[in-house]
């Protein structure tokens, strides 16, 4: 069935759901400012949640089947944490959202019409396809690699550094030249083990264990739709870097 939706991996067209009208607002941001003498100082903008409103119809051959469809839909869309919301009419991207409203009325024996409202606290849309790129770090410091991104919004990747030798009490730095954001970590990484830097969640893990006590600086995002210059310092000459991310859209 065309013009339906998928939520948390469940194709709701299987429950007779058709989207009759959708309202997806444009991207917004808001910020406060402080008046100082002859001008104002603007603070860093914040991104309010995106409210996605969907007018829907649920169709079935009988009332009993229709009630079963509605039960199936409710079971699929009621979650405690945000899940992927994909619309058939928007190709290649999704939002992480939670349901706020599901209400409507029976029109005839096999038809129910109503409204579904989702809130995406993170208002960015994300590419369905995840990028995972590998780079060798077999040159002297600073090691510079290039990562070509798409989309229209800043990207928060997961950087995974894999050691090719024992690195003892090293000061390791990773920086995105394009955003001028650099993170520093000090510690020991065993041969073959991973140092994971998760920008979206502000975490650093050494061999899968949280290791935040020596972290300083900023978690380095990447800019959209450019060739990002990423530098790595202090990670020896036998390691590798994996960058995993999804392009994001305003």
C-alpha positions in Angstrom: 0.0 0.0 0.0 1.5 3.3 -1.1 1.6 6.5 1.0 2.0 4.8 4.4 4.8 4.8 6.9 7.3 2.7 8.8 7.9 3.1 12.5 10.6 1.2 14.5 11.0 -1.2 11.5 7.2 -2.0 11.3 5.5 -1.3 8.0 2.1 0.1 9.0 0.7 -0.4 5.6 0.2 -4.0 6.7 -2.4 -2.7 9.1 -4.3 -0.8 6.4 -2.8 2.6 7.3 -2.8 5.3 4.7 -1.5 8.9 5.2 -4.0 11.3 3.8 -2.2 14.5 4.7 1.1 15.3 6.4 2.5 18.4 8.0 6.3 18.4 8.5 7.4 21.9 9.6 10.5 23.6 8.2 13.7 23.6 10.3 13.8 26.3 13.1 16.2 27.4 15.7 15.9 29.9 18.5 18.4 31.8 20.7 18.5 34.5 23.4 20.6 37.6 23.2 21.9 40.1 25.7 22.0 43.8 25.1 25.4 45.4 25.7 25.9 49.1 25.1 25.4 49.7 21.4 24.8 46.1 20.3 23.6 42.7 21.5 25.4 39.5 22.1 23.7 36.4 20.6 24.1 33.1 22.5 24.5 29.8 20.7 21.2 28.9 18.9 19.1 26.0 20.1 17.0 23.6 18.0 13.4 23.2 19.2 11.8 19.8 18.6 10.1 19.0 15.3 6.4 18.2 15.5 5.3 15.9 12.8 1.5 15.7 12.3 -0.1 13.0 10.1 -3.7 12.7 9.1 -4.4 9.0 8.5 -7.1 6.5 7.5 -7.1 2.9 8.5 -9.0 0.6 6.1 -10.2 -3.0 6.6 -12.8 -5.4 5.2 -14.7 -5.8 8.5 -15.0 -4.1 11.9 -13.3 -6.9 13.7 -10.4 -6.8 11.3 -10.3 -3.0 11.6 -10.1 -3.2 15.4 -7.3 -5.7 15.1 -5.5 -3.3 12.8 -5.8 -0.4 15.3 -4.5 -2.6 18.1 -1.5 -3.6 15.9 -0.8 0.1 15.1 -0.9 1.1 18.7 1.4 -1.7 19.7 3.9 -0.6 17.1 3.9 3.2 17.7 3.9 3.4 21.5 7.5 3.4 22.7 9.3 4.9 25.6 12.3 6.1 23.6 12.6 7.7 20.2 12.5 5.3 17.2 13.0 5.7 13.4 10.0 7.3 11.7 10.0 6.8 7.9 7.3 8.1 5.5 6.8 6.6 2.0 6.7 10.0 0.4 10.1 11.1 1.8 12.8 9.0 0.2 16.1 8.1 1.9 15.7 9.7 5.3 14.0 9.4 8.7 13.5 11.1 12.0 14.0 9.7 15.5 10.6 10.4 17.1 8.1 9.5 19.8 4.3 9.4 19.6 2.4 12.2 21.4 -1.1 11.8 20.0 -3.2 9.0 18.4 -6.9 9.8 18.1 -9.7 9.5 15.6 -13.2 8.2 14.9 -14.9 5.3 13.0 -16.4 6.6 9.8 -18.0 3.5 8.4 -17.8 -0.2 9.2 -14.3 -0.7 7.7 -12.8 2.8 8.0 -11.3 4.8 10.8 -9.9 8.3 10.3 -7.7 10.2 12.7 -4.5 12.0 13.6 -1.0 10.8 14.6 1.4 13.3 16.1 5.1 12.5 16.7 7.7 14.7 18.4 11.4 14.5 17.2 13.3 16.1 20.1 16.3 15.9 17.7 14.8 17.8 14.8 17.4 16.5 12.3 16.5 14.0 9.6 19.0 11.2 9.0 20.1 9.3 5.9 18.8 5.7 5.8 22.2 4.5 4.8 25.1 4.6 7.3 28.6 5.5 6.1 31.5 3.5 7.5 34.9 4.4 6.1 38.3 3.0 7.0 41.6 4.8 6.9 45.1 3.5 7.7 47.3 5.7 10.0 50.7 4.5 8.8 52.3 8.0 8.5 54.0 10.3 10.9 52.1 12.9 13.0 49.9 14.7 12.4 48.1 12.1 10.3 45.5 13.7 8.0 42.7 11.9 6.3 39.8 13.2 4.2 36.1 12.4 4.6 33.6 13.6 2.1 30.2 14.2 3.6 26.7 15.0 2.3 23.5 16.4 3.9 22.8 19.9 5.2 23.4 19.6 9.0 26.4 19.1 11.2 27.4 15.4 11.5 28.2 13.7 14.8 30.3 10.6 13.9 31.7 7.7 15.9 35.5 7.6 15.5 37.1 4.2 16.2 40.8 4.1 16.5 42.3 0.6 16.4 45.9 0.2 17.7 48.4 -1.7 15.6 51.0 -1.7 18.5 51.1 -1.1 22.2 50.5 2.6 23.0 51.6 3.4 26.6 50.7 6.6 28.3 50.0 8.4 25.0 48.4 11.8 24.5 46.0 11.1 21.6 44.3 14.0 19.7 41.7 13.9 17.0 40.6 17.1 15.3 38.3 18.2 12.5 40.0 21.1 10.8 36.7 22.2 9.2 34.9 22.7 12.6 38.1 23.6 14.5 37.0 21.1 17.2 39.6 18.9 18.9 39.5 16.2 21.6 42.4 15.0 23.7 42.6 11.7 25.6 45.6 10.4 27.6 46.1 6.7 28.4 47.3 3.3 27.2 45.8 1.4 24.3 46.8 -2.3 24.0 47.7 -3.7 20.6 44.6 -4.6 18.6 42.3 -2.8 21.0 39.9 0.1 20.1 39.6 3.7 21.4 36.0 4.7 20.5 35.0 8.4 20.4 31.2 8.8 20.2 30.5 12.5 19.3 26.7 12.3 19.6 26.8 10.8 23.1 29.9 12.6 24.4 31.6 9.3 25.4 35.1 7.8 25.0 35.6 4.1 25.5 38.9 2.2 25.7 38.5 -1.5 24.9 34.7 -1.0 25.3 35.1 0.5 28.8 34.2 4.1 29.5 37.4 6.2 29.9 36.5 9.9 30.5 38.8 11.0 33.3 41.5 12.3 30.9 39.3 13.7 28.2 39.6 17.4 27.4 38.6 19.7 24.5 35.6 19.3 22.2 34.1 16.3 20.6 34.8 16.9 16.8 31.8 17.1 14.6 32.1 17.2 10.8 30.6 19.7 8.4 28.0 18.7 5.8 28.6 18.5 2.1 32.3 19.2 2.2 35.6 17.4 2.3 36.4 17.3 6.0 40.1 17.2 7.1 40.5 15.0 10.1 43.9 14.9 11.9 45.1 12.2 14.4 48.1 12.7 16.6 49.8 10.4 19.0 48.4 7.1 17.7 51.6 5.4 16.4 52.1 4.4 12.8 50.5 1.0 12.7 46.9 1.8 13.6 43.7 2.5 11.7 40.7 4.8 12.0 37.1 4.0 11.2 34.5 6.9 10.9 30.9 5.9 11.1 28.0 8.3 10.6 24.8 9.2 8.8 24.4 12.4 6.8 21.9 14.7 8.4 19.4 17.1 7.0 17.9 20.4 8.4 
